[in-house]
Amino acid sequence: MSNAEKTLTPRLVKKLWLAFILIIVLMGASYVFITGYFANRYNQATAQRVNANIANHLIEEKFQNASPFLEDGSPNKELFGDLMHDMMAVNRSIEVYLLDTTGEILYSVVLDHSDNAPAKFVSLDPVNSFIADKGENYILGDDPRDPEKQKIFSAASFNVDGREGYIYIILAGREFELISDNLMGQYFAKLGVGATILTMLFAALIGMLSIWFLTKNLRLITQTVRKFREGDLDVRIENPEKSDIEVFAYSFNEMADTIVGNIDKMKSVDALRRELIANVSHDLRTPLAILKGYVETLQMKKSSLSEAEQEEYLQITHDNVDKLSKLINQLFEYSKLEAEQVTPVKEPFSITELSHDLIAKFKVIAERKGVQLELDNPEENSMVFADVSLVERALQNLIENAIKFTEPKGKVVLSLKRKNENVEINITDTGTGIPLSEQPFIFDRYKQVDKGTKKQGYGLGLAIVKKIMDLHDTTITVLSKPKEGSSFIFNLPAYQV
């Protein structure tokens, strides 16, 4: 299978599998840790609650018959030795401490046998809280044999023979801790192995279902993309708003529409290019053929032609050279506009003065054809903000076309009219008009009004005008009726002096 035929789905599924298994493993480890922590705390809280009154019972039973202190004020070690013997017969993990009112440790049997340096004080804050709560709440106190740890305890205050203090009993001594740690380690090992196995099975089952469900829409989108790549340009992702990856689905549909639109546009452009080349080639061929014919005639019959005939042939040759030159200039001009190589240089100028100059320029041509050319303009001087050379070129093409399609004794009028913030430019003629079916296409490249008669072609003139209007962010409108004439109207922004 080539790289082009592969999809991203297998790689994505692998990543989802890895992420899913990692999450499950972390969840399993967290579960084991949290379960062990709360199980241990529950056991400790239970043991503390059950033995909460053991310190009070010790004081009530032992201190009634014997004082915890000797006559010289020292601790009664014999009493505490017997007490520890009785306690350890019931629970070997219990450790009994005698504290004064400041929390100083006065005596404990276990400290006499301790290898480590014991703490000398026990914090009384948890002791007082325990006594105040009567052992109802879970409270940890200092471990005299390991000051860095805290353990469950029972405590009670006493007042014997004017001596006050506390009996502080560690309920989970070192021996209990060693046994508990060993059992807890075994418990965690068994729980960890069991949790790992269950996690893997659970992850495998849930992972397959979850990944299948999560990648369902992705698989559909992948199939759609593959069909589009294989040439089915009409395929789209159905109901993209219902997809789990809605943004991607909409983006693909928009991208596909854009690609198809560009393909259609390219086909249309190619068809227009072919038509343009065909039309231009024909118009280039005609004057070239005429030129060749008259030049050959002059060469072959120069001696037999009268001076008037020679002058006529030269004039025809000159006219066709002008026609060729004009067509070539139009092609060059349009190609630059089509390639967006022309940037308008907008500046304020008088459209009125420009119109007067153009009327004067085309007056001779119009009179030669018997067409009346006029400027309809109010007395005020109209200023616009645009590219003067491009606007002049557009007006030239429009006036030239108007004269071309107007019969003798007809009329062409260039009118200027202020409308709000714009100046409306209108070129109206009384010529042959444009058929309604042809009006939507007259600004296309080299569109012919009458395809059977080449002299009726608008050539590139109106296409150039349309491009110039686009550069000025304005539109040009045509109003025409056959045999009644035409009007070409566009607006330019007025310039406030």
N, C-alpha and C positions, 0 to 999 in steps of 0.2 A: 504494500500500500504506500503510495507516495505521500509526501508531506501535505500536498494540496488536498488529498482525499481524507486526511485525518481531521478529526474535530477536537475541540478543546474539552469535550465531555470527560474522557477517561482521566485526563490529568486533574480536572476539577473534582471528579469523584474520588480520586486518591487523596487529594488534599482534604476533602470533606471527611473521608474515612479517618485520616490521621487526626484531624481536629476533633472529630467526634469521640474517638477512642481516648485521646488525651483528656478531654473534658470528663468522660466517664471515669477514667482512672483517678483524676484529681477529686472527683466527687466521691469515689469509693474510699480514697485515702482520708478525705475530710470526714466521711461518715465514720470510719473506724476510729479516727482520733477523737471526734466529738462524742461518739458513743462511749469510748473508754473513759473520756474525761468526766462525762456526766454520770456514768455508772459508778466510777470511783467516788465521785462527790456524793452520790446517792447513798452508797454504802457507808461513807464516813458520817454523813448527816444522820443516818439511821442509828449507827453505833453511838453517836454523841447523844441523840435523843433518848435512846434506851438507857444509857449510863449517866444521864444528866444529874441525877440526885445521888450518885455514889459518894461524892465528897461530903454532902450533908449527912448521909447515913454513917460515914466513917466518924465524923465529929460527934454525932449523937451517941454512937455505940462505944467508941474507944475513949473519948475524952471525958466521959462521965466518971470513969473509974481511975483514970490516970491522966496526969498533966503531960502535955507535949514538951514541957520544959522541966529541968531539974531545979533544985533550990538555988543553985548558983547561976541560973538563967540560961544554961546551955541546953541544947536540944536533947530530948530523952531518946537516945539512940536505941535503947532496948525496946521501947514502945514501938518505934518505927520499924525495928527489925521484925518484931512479931506481926506488926500490921502488914508489912510487905510479904511475910510468909503466908499470911491468910489470903491476901489479895492474889498472889501468884498461884495459889492453889486453885483459884477460880479462873484467872486470866493472867497468863505469863507476860502479856504485853503491857500491863499497867505499870506506870512509874509514878510514885508519890513524892511530892516536894512540899517542904515547909517554907512558907514565905512570910516575911514581916510586912508591915504596912506600906513599905516603900517598894516592895517587889523583890527585895534581896532574898536570895536563896539561903536559908539558914541550914537546911539539912535535907539529904536524900540518900537512901541506901544505895541507889544505882550510881550516884556520883562517886562513892567510895571505891567502886569497881570499874570506873570509866578510864579508858586509856587516853582519851582526849581531854584537853583542858576545857572544863565545863564553863558555861556562862554563869556569871555571878548574879545577874538580875533577870527578872521576867517582866515584860511590859504588863502593867495592870489595866490598860485600857480595854483589851478584849476580856480580861477577867471580870472587871466591873460590869461590862456590857452583858456578859453571860449571866452573872448573878442577877442583874436588873431584869433580864428577859426570862429568868428562871429556866434557862436551858432550852427555850422553845425555838430559838433560831440557830442556824448553822454558823458557828464562829470558830475561827482558827486562832490558836495562841502560840507563843514562842516555845521552841523545843530547846530546853537547857543543854542537851547533849549535842545539838547541832543548830547553832544560832541562825544559820542561813535558811532553815526550814521552819514551817509552821504546821501544827498538827491539831487534831481534835482533842478536847480536854473537858474535864469537869472541875469545877472550883466552888469553894464555899468559904465564907469568912467565919472566924471564931473569936471568942473573948473568954479566956480561961485564966482565972486568978489575976485579973487585971492586965493580962497580956493579950494583945490583939495580933491577928495575922490572917493568913489564908492557907488552906489546904488546896494544892494545885496538882491535879492528877492528869498525866498524859495517858490517853486511852489507847493510843496506837504507838507503842514504843518501838525500839529498834528491831527487836525480834519480830514483831508484827510487820514492820516495814519490810524486812528481808523476805519473809514468807509472802507478803502481799506483792512485792515486786516480782518475785519468781512466778507466782501464779498469774499475775497480770501479764508478764512477758509471754507465758504459755498461751494465755487467753488471746493476746494480740496476735501471736503467731497463727493460731488456729483461725481467728477471725479474719486476719489478713489474707491467708490462703483461700479461705472460703469466699471472702468478699472479692478477691481477684478473679477467681473462677466464675463466680456469679456475674461479676462486672463484665468479663469478656463475653459470656453468653448473652447477657442483656444487651451489651453494646452491639454484638453481631446481629441480634434480632432487630432491635430498635434502629440500628444504623442502616440496615438494608431497607427497612420500611421508610425511614426518614429521608434517606438519600434518594430513594426512588420517587418519593413525593416531592422533595425539594427541587429535583432536577427534571421533573415532568415537563414544565413549561420550557425549560432550557432545551430539552431534547426536541420539542416541537419547533422551537425557534431555529435550532441547528438544522433540522430537516428542511425548513423553509428557506434558510440561507443557502443550503446546498442546492435546492431546486432552482433558486434564482441564479446561482453561479453556473448551473448547467444549462441555462438558457430560457427558463420559464420566467419571463419578465413580468408576467401578470400575477404571480404568486405573492401573497401578502400574509402577514400574521393576523389571523382572525381574532376579533374581540380583544384588542391589545389592552383595553382598560381592565379586563379580568385576569390579566397575566400577573404572576408574582413579580416579574421584572418589567413592569409597565413602561418605565422610561426607555428601556432597551427596545421593547417591542415597538413603541411609537417611533423611536429613532430609526429603526430599521425600515419601517414603512415609509417614513419621510425620505430616507436615503434612497430607497428603491424608486419612489416617485420622482425624485430629483434626477436619478440616473436615467430612468425611462424618458423623462422630459428632455434631458440633454441629448439623448440618442435621437429622439424625434426632432429636436431642434437642429441637430447636426444633419439629419436626413433632409430636413426642409432647406437648410442653408446650402447643402450640396446640390439639391434640385434647383434652387434659385441661382446658384453659381453656374450650373450648366446652362440654365436658360439665359443668364446674363451673358455668358461667353458666346452662346449661339447668336443672340441678338446683336451684341457688339461686333462679333465677327462679320455678320451680314452687313452692318452699317459701315464697317471699315472696308469691306470688299467692294461695296458700291462706288464710293468716291475713288478708290484706287483703280477700279476698272475704267471709270470715266477718265481719270488722269492718264492712264496708260493709253487709252484710245485716242485722246486728243493730242498727246505728245507724239504718238506714232504718226498720226495724221499730219501734224506739223512737219515731222521729219521727212515723210514720204512725199507730201504735196506742197512743200514750202514754196517752191517756185511758181506753182500754178494757183496759189491762193492769193486773193486780193488782200490789200492791207487791212481792210475792214474785217474780212473773215479771220485773218490772223489775230487781230485785236480781240475778236469775239472768242476765238478758241483759247487765247491766253487768259481772258477774263474768266471763262468757265474753269480753266485749270486752276486759276487763283482761288476761285470760290470753293472748289473742292479741297484744295490745300487747307483753306481756313476751316472747312467742315471737319477734316481729319484732325487738325490741330485742336479744335474745340472739343472733339470727342475724346481725344487722348488726354487733354487737360481735365475733362470731367472724370475720366477713369482714375486718374492720379489723385484728384481731389476727393473723390468718393472713397478710394482705398484708404486714404489717410483718416477720413472720418470714421470709416468702418473699423479700422484698427485702433481707434481712440488715441490717435497721435496728435490730435488737435485740441489744444486747451484754450478756451475762450478767455480773452483779456477784456474784462468788462470795465467800461468807463462811461461817464456821462457824455452824451453828444446830442446834437439837434437832429432829430429824425425828419424835421421839416426841411432843413437845408439839404440833407441827404436825398430826400424825395425830389426836391427841385433839381438837383444835379442829375438824378437818374432820368427824370422826365426830359430834361434837355438832351441827355445822351441818346435816348431812344426816340426822340421826336422825329429825326430825319428818317429813321427806319420805318416808323409808323406812317409818316406822310408818303413815303415811297410806295407803301402798300395801300394807301388810301384809308388808313385807320386814324381816327381822332384820339389823341392821347392827352389826358388832362390830369391835373392834381386838384383834388377837393380837400381843402384844408382851411380851418378857421384862421383868423388873423393871428392868433397867438402862436408863439414859437414853442413847439412841443419837444421837451427833452426826455430822453430815455436813458436807462442804465443797461448797456449791453456791449457786445463786441462789434464795433462799427464795421470792420471788414467782413465779418460773417453775415451780419444783417444786410449789408450792401449786396453780398453775393446772393443771398436768398431773394431779395427784391429783384435783382437782375433776372434771375431764373423765372420768377413769377411773371414779371412784365414781358419778358421775351416770349414765354409760352402764351400769354394772353394775346399778344400781337399775332403770334403764329396761327392761333386758332380762331381769329376774328376775321370775318370776310370784309372786303372793301366797303367803305361807307359805314363801317361799324365803329364802336367806341370802346376805349379802355380807360378806366378811371382808377387812380390811386388815391384813396381817401384816408385821412388821419382823424381820429376822434378820441378825445379824452374820456375815459370811463373809470371813475373813482381813482384808484391808485395805478391804473394802467393806461397805456395808449393803444388803441385798437387800430391796426393797419389792415386795410381792405383793398384788394385788387380785383376789380370787377370788369368783366368784358361782355360784349353782346355777341359772342361767337357761337360756335356749333353746339356748345354744351357737352356734358359728359353723361353717357347712359347710366341709369341708376345701378345697373348690375356691375358696372365698372368702377363706380366711385369708391368702394371700400379698398380697391387695390391700386389706386393711381400713385400712391407714394411708395409702392414696391419698386424694387430695382428694375429699371428698364421695362416697366409695364406699358403695353400698347393699348390704346383705346380701341383702335380698330386693327386687329392683327392682320387683316388682309391688305392694309394700306400702311406701309412703313412710315410714310411722311407724317402720319398721325401719332407716331410714338412720342411719349413724353421723355424717353431716354432716361438719363440719370438726373435730369434737372430737378424734378420733384423729390426724388430720393435724397438728393443733397440738401434740399430745403428742409425735409423732415429731420435729417440728422442735425442740422443747425438749430432747429427748434428744440430738439432734445437736449442739446448742449446748453440752451438757455432755460431749461425746465419749463417750457411752455408747449402748447399744442397748436396745430394748424387745422382749420376746419374748411371743408369745401361745401359750398351750396351751389347746386347746378341742376338745370333742366335742359334736356335735349332741345336744340334750336332756339334756346332763350338765353344762353350765356352761362357764365360761371362766376363765382366769387370765392376767393381764397382769403381767409381771415385768421389773423393771429394777434396776440397781445404781447407787449413788452412793458416791463415795469417803468413807470414814470419816475423821472428824477426831479426831486424838489430842490430848487435853487435856493 
